[in-house]
Amino acid sequence: MPRDSNVVRMESIPRSLCSGSGYCFTYTGVECLRVASYGLQSTHPTSSLWVAQTVRGMELRGSGMVELSEGERERKADVMAAAGQKVVLITGCSTGIGLKIAVLLAKDEKQRYHVIATMRDLKKKDKLVEAAGDAYDKTLSLLPLDVCSDESVKQCLNSVKGRHIDVLINNAGIGLVGPVESISMEDMKKVFETNFFGVIRMIKEVMPDMKRRRSGHIIVMSSAMGLQGVIFNDVYAASKFAMEGFCESLAVQLLKFNITLSMIEPGPVHTEFEMKMIEDVSQKEYPGADPDTIHYFKNVYLPSSVDVFQTLGQSPDDIAKCTKKVIEASSPRFRNLTNPLYTPIVALKMADETGGLSVRAFYHMLFNLGGLMHISMTALKYLTCGCLRSRTISPN
């Protein structure tokens, strides 16, 4: 049957648990299955049920099967992976890193994953659906999810058959940059609500089932700023430091239940979000901050930041490849720096227990080197020897 065919073939088969690609949900107490056009296989027969074999979703209403709209499928479907597939739930998939991870896993040549891509507003799904192509509605499903809402998190997990998640990828996050004096406490709390408490909400929901199964992999999209603070990124770095500490503590307990916890720690990443944020903050006013601080932020930090992104930046595709490597590793690392050019920066901090070495190094790089910042960034490439590169998860 052609993929775009509107022909629906009805056949009476035993009610069953079915293998193959599809979604399973309950409607007025009757189990229904919608599958892709390549069909289904029936096992464990118990009673008869009308099932439509079609590329689109169907639902039993009255005495017949009715085709569900796309919106109805996204709201009602309980996700059911094919036999042997891992169910991967990813937060923050409307753009950037989350979108790239979702598409990369959904298009896996061996079809080892069924991806549940989530976002707060499904109206922003177009980029993801276009990038997913034929994988959409086969190995990739969409569900609404706001990591800042307890109810939304519960509803999302309840939409997954058996609440079974093999791999949770906590990607949703927001940034905040600028002089601390000019940032409201409310804006600071929003960063922690998403970057810290949002991750904890997700982990709390999937952890009980993973513990029962003695199996699972939790991945947290952290940052190199969770290891080394960066000037004018005080609040964002604090949210990532908090997440690193939480996960480092939790990882010990989870090992007892055969659950792996991994941190992905990118440095600068070229995304629409990052570059737009730099452009926006350069034009903002900063009430509460003194003129010198505003000068250092706008005329010293921001130009240097752009230089760092251009010299050291990775793409969302790079981070997606690194994440897939971590998922497929036989013994995944806890910490995974994605950019080998950042290892000297982390090494500076680890080499001096007083912390003074890294603080002074960043001070001199920013305030004393001035126009030599680009040369400093280029020098980092030569400092990154093979032994340091081996400590990262390279996208290639």
Backbone hydrogen bonds, N-H to C=O, Kabsch-Sander energy under -0.5 kcal/mol:
donor,donor_aa,acceptor,acceptor_aa,energy
5,S,2,P,-1.4
9,R,7,V,-0.5
9,R,53,Q,-1.1
10,M,8,V,-0.6
11,E,51,V,-1.3
13,I,11,E,-0.6
13,I,49,L,-1.5
15,R,47,S,-9.2
17,L,43,T,-1.2
18,C,16,S,-0.6
19,S,41,Q,-1.4
22,G,80,M,-0.9
23,Y,34,R,-2.2
24,C,78,D,-1.8
25,F,32,C,-1.5
27,Y,30,V,-2.2
30,V,27,Y,-2.0
32,C,25,F,-2.2
34,R,23,Y,-2.0
36,A,21,S,-1.1
39,G,36,A,-1.9
41,Q,19,S,-1.6
43,T,17,L,-1.1
46,T,15,R,-1.7
49,L,13,I,-2.2
51,V,11,E,-1.4
53,Q,9,R,-2.0
53,Q,51,V,-0.5
54,T,52,A,-0.9
59,E,66,V,-1.9
61,R,59,E,-0.7
61,R,64,G,-2.8
64,G,61,R,-1.7
66,V,59,E,-3.1
68,L,57,G,-2.1
73,R,69,S,-2.3
74,E,70,E,-2.1
75,R,71,G,-1.7
76,K,72,E,-2.5
77,A,73,R,-2.2
79,V,77,A,-0.6
79,V,159,S,-1.4
80,M,22,G,-0.9
85,Q,82,A,-2.2
86,K,112,R,-2.9
88,V,86,K,-0.6
88,V,114,H,-2.6
89,L,87,V,-0.5
89,L,167,V,-2.4
90,I,88,V,-0.5
90,I,116,I,-2.5
91,T,169,I,-2.1
93,C,118,T,-2.6
98,G,95,T,-0.5
99,L,95,T,-1.3
100,K,96,G,-2.1
101,I,97,I,-2.6
102,A,98,G,-2.3
103,V,99,L,-2.4
104,L,100,K,-2.4
105,L,101,I,-2.4
106,A,102,A,-2.2
107,K,103,V,-1.9
108,D,105,L,-1.4
111,Q,108,D,-2.1
114,H,86,K,-3.2
115,V,113,Y,-0.6
115,V,139,T,-3.0
116,I,88,V,-3.4
117,A,115,V,-0.8
117,A,141,S,-2.9
118,T,90,I,-2.0
119,M,143,L,-1.2
122,L,120,R,-0.5
124,K,121,D,-2.0
125,K,122,L,-1.4
129,V,125,K,-2.7
130,E,126,D,-2.6
131,A,127,K,-2.2
132,A,128,L,-2.4
133,G,129,V,-1.6
135,A,132,A,-2.0
136,Y,133,G,-1.4
137,D,140,L,-2.8
138,K,135,A,-2.2
139,T,135,A,-1.5
140,L,135,A,-1.4
141,S,115,V,-3.0
143,L,117,A,-1.9
145,L,119,M,-2.2
147,V,145,L,-0.6
149,S,146,D,-2.1
153,V,149,S,-2.2
154,K,150,D,-2.2
155,Q,151,E,-2.7
156,C,152,S,-2.3
157,L,153,V,-2.2
158,N,154,K,-2.4
159,S,155,Q,-0.9
159,S,156,C,-0.9
160,V,157,L,-1.3
161,K,79,V,-1.6
163,R,160,V,-3.0
164,H,161,K,-1.6
165,I,163,R,-0.7
166,D,87,V,-1.7
167,V,87,V,-2.3
168,L,217,H,-2.3
169,I,89,L,-3.1
169,I,167,V,-0.5
170,N,168,L,-0.6
170,N,219,I,-3.3
171,N,169,I,-1.2
178,G,232,F,-2.3
182,S,179,P,-1.4
183,I,180,V,-1.6
188,M,184,S,-1.8
189,K,185,M,-2.4
190,K,186,E,-1.7
191,V,187,D,-1.5
192,F,188,M,-1.8
193,E,189,K,-2.5
194,T,190,K,-1.8
195,N,191,V,-2.8
196,F,192,F,-1.6
197,F,192,F,-2.6
198,G,193,E,-0.7
200,I,196,F,-1.9
201,R,197,F,-2.5
202,M,198,G,-1.7
203,I,199,V,-2.5
204,K,200,I,-2.7
205,E,201,R,-1.4
206,V,202,M,-1.8
207,M,203,I,-2.4
210,M,206,V,-1.9
211,K,207,M,-2.7
212,R,208,P,-2.0
213,R,209,D,-2.2
214,R,210,M,-1.0
215,S,210,M,-1.9
216,G,258,N,-0.5
217,H,166,D,-2.0
218,I,260,T,-3.1
219,I,168,L,-3.5
219,I,217,H,-0.5
220,V,262,S,-2.7
221,M,170,N,-2.8
222,S,220,V,-1.3
222,S,264,I,-2.3
224,A,266,P,-3.0
226,G,223,S,-2.1
227,L,224,A,-1.6
228,Q,224,A,-2.1
233,N,230,V,-2.1
236,Y,176,L,-0.6
237,A,233,N,-3.1
238,A,234,D,-1.9
239,S,235,V,-2.0
240,K,236,Y,-1.7
241,F,237,A,-2.8
242,A,238,A,-2.4
243,M,239,S,-1.6
244,E,240,K,-2.4
245,G,241,F,-2.4
246,F,242,A,-2.4
247,C,243,M,-2.6
248,E,244,E,-2.5
249,S,245,G,-1.8
250,L,246,F,-2.5
251,A,247,C,-2.7
252,V,248,E,-0.6
252,V,249,S,-0.6
253,Q,249,S,-0.8
254,L,250,L,-2.4
255,L,251,A,-1.6
256,K,252,V,-0.7
256,K,253,Q,-1.1
257,F,254,L,-1.4
258,N,255,L,-1.7
259,I,254,L,-2.4
260,T,216,G,-2.4
262,S,218,I,-2.7
263,M,334,F,-4.2
264,I,220,V,-2.8
265,E,263,M,-0.5
265,E,336,N,-2.9
270,H,314,Q,-3.3
271,T,269,V,-1.0
275,M,271,T,-2.0
276,K,272,E,-2.2
277,M,273,F,-2.2
278,I,274,E,-2.1
279,E,275,M,-2.0
280,D,276,K,-2.7
281,V,277,M,-2.7
282,S,278,I,-1.3
283,Q,279,E,-0.5
283,Q,280,D,-1.3
284,K,280,D,-0.6
289,A,286,Y,-1.7
294,I,290,D,-2.1
295,H,291,P,-2.4
296,Y,292,D,-2.7
297,F,293,T,-2.2
298,K,294,I,-3.0
299,N,295,H,-2.8
300,V,295,H,-0.6
300,V,296,Y,-0.9
301,Y,296,Y,-3.1
302,L,297,F,-2.4
304,S,300,V,-1.5
305,S,301,Y,-2.9
306,V,302,L,-2.2
307,D,303,P,-1.8
308,V,304,S,-2.4
309,F,305,S,-2.4
310,Q,306,V,-2.3
311,T,307,D,-2.2
312,L,308,V,-3.3
313,G,308,V,-0.6
313,G,309,F,-1.3
314,Q,268,P,-2.0
319,I,315,S,-1.6
320,A,316,P,-2.3
321,K,317,D,-2.4
322,C,318,D,-2.2
323,T,319,I,-2.4
324,K,320,A,-2.3
325,K,321,K,-2.0
326,V,322,C,-1.9
327,I,323,T,-2.3
328,E,324,K,-2.0
329,A,325,K,-0.8
329,A,326,V,-0.6
336,N,263,M,-1.4
337,L,391,R,-0.5
338,T,265,E,-1.3
342,Y,339,N,-2.1
343,T,340,P,-1.1
346,V,342,Y,-1.8
347,A,343,T,-2.7
348,L,344,P,-2.1
349,K,345,I,-1.2
350,M,346,V,-2.2
351,A,347,A,-1.9
352,D,348,L,-0.6
352,D,349,K,-0.9
355,G,352,D,-1.4
359,V,355,G,-1.5
360,R,356,G,-2.7
361,A,357,L,-2.2
362,F,358,S,-2.3
363,Y,359,V,-2.0
364,H,360,R,-2.6
365,M,361,A,-2.3
366,L,362,F,-2.1
367,F,363,Y,-2.9
368,N,363,Y,-0.6
368,N,364,H,-1.3
369,L,364,H,-1.9
372,L,369,L,-2.7
373,M,370,G,-1.7
374,H,371,G,-0.5
376,S,372,L,-2.3
377,M,373,M,-2.4
378,T,374,H,-2.4
379,A,375,I,-2.3
380,L,376,S,-1.3
381,K,377,M,-0.8
381,K,378,T,-0.9
382,Y,378,T,-0.8
383,L,379,A,-1.6
384,T,380,L,-1.2
385,C,383,L,-1.7
388,L,385,C,-0.6
389,R,385,C,-2.1
390,S,386,G,-1.9
391,R,388,L,-1.5
392,T,389,R,-1.9
393,I,337,L,-2.9
394,S,392,T,-0.8
